[in-house]
Amino acid sequence: MSTNYYLIKNPCPCCGKGEANLHIGSSSSGWAFALRVNEFDKSPKNIHEWHTEIFNENNKIIDEYDNAITPNNLWALIDKPNPGTLRHIEHYQVTADPKLSYDLVSYEFS
């Protein structure tokens, strides 16, 4: 089972729509977190830029079911050491360091 996470930049307090909806990535049972990065769109380009956006109090994080997620809870999923998990680098072409708890995935996925 997997869950996708999205960041809504500067959501309107009335309607909830934001300047941009960015796909953060996906958490799947038994797999490292797939953190989406892309140099050709508005997505953050690396883990440091994602950290800044995720912890920006003007942004909102939701899962694919529209449940609000706190920055700390999401970050715990991304940066959770879990030895023995499957890595996307073994199955897809991604930029990642196998010593990290997440994989940087540079293409759109769901």
Secondary structure by P-SEA (a helix, b strand, c coil): cbbbbbbbcccccccccccccccccccccccccbbbbbccccccccaaaaaaaaacccbbbbccccccccaaaaaaaaaccccccccccccccccccccccbbbbccccc
